[in-house]
């Protein structure tokens, strides 16, 4: 090591403030002793890793300090934030971020420094906060939704929840009911997509004996069962248009008739609806009534997909690790930094449901007793990345030729780098490649 660099490292190691340097690709190039101790990692584990996999600040995905200073050209000083330490504790910190530039005034590196918040109460590491009505989420978007749910607790207005598949629309609906004045009354759920259209009217409004061939007796519908309480209509956009007219009538005045009955009945029901479809497209295509949309959309709640709130991922990982520790009687404590980096970079098209599936898969496949490593991740996530637990001559010997070629291609055919990834000597990679080519 150059003596000047060695001296600079000694100086930075003497500081009580954590210091991390990051290159243009957001890879850690240096971490001082204070940062190692504060975060709960080692220099060996941190250098060469993505900064967000080590720092795990709540700003990493939405408002990365380094990204901000690169865009604005202005340093950030005394910015209050929180970091998730390796022991899964949330620690309040004060951040500073500056960008180092070359002689052409181009950004070449970033320096992130931090220290514990000065408030004595905030110096204590606090456990990951409890969920809100069973919903895991600490991003600003989710905290705003939780606040909205609290604010509407005294209202009986209709709620329309929109969001992609797997974002937790049913959990939000449950929370709306639990926080409402009707929490102690009936809560009835109906999935409009799974009930055949010809039976949906009977399910919702009931029928009288003889109303149709299989109507052997009178039946109370879901709306009557939910009287004085709440009904949750999931996948509302799948409801046939003729049924939408009847639903509109209940929303307007609470009245309806059972199938085969001319007597008008009334109920007092709060309606919560949800859909993963683009409602406006359904309206434009005459598949959903515009007037019904306005009746349902009194209080709109949009749940953003996970790719837009990745700061929630560490909390979700922790939650499902606890769930599967109990289910599989294991003692998994953490996710290895290499595996965590892959998980944080994934776009999660399946949202929370996909997170649950991936963590369960990892529990089944991981070879380590106390952590999830790369070898436990689904092949679709880790692609051609080989886990060090699987490395060695046996691991590379079992690799398919296309896997090795793809790995070499990803690393610009640098055989030494690929050997490091696989945990083998460069000559082993060369021999494997030669056997493929011969």
Protein Blocks (a to p, Z undefined) as FASTA:
>chain_A
ZZklmmmmmmmmmpmbdcddddfkopafbdcfklmmmnopafklmnopafklmnopaklm
mmgfklmmmmnopacehiacddddfkopacdddddddddddfkopafbdcddddddfblk
lmpccdddddeehiacfbfklmmmmmmmmmmmmpcbdcdddddehilpmmmmmmmmmmmm
klmmccddddfklpcfklmmmmmnopaehkamklmbccddfklmmgoiacddehkllpcf
klmmmmmmmmmnopacdehiabdcddddddddddfbdfklmmmnopacfklmmmmmmpac
ddddfklmmmlmmmmmmmmmmmmmmmnopabfbdcfklmmmmmmpgolnlmmlmmmmmmm
mmmmpmbfkbccfklpcfklnmmaccfklgcjklmmmpcfklmmmmmmmnoopaklmmmm
nopafklmmmmmmmmmZZ
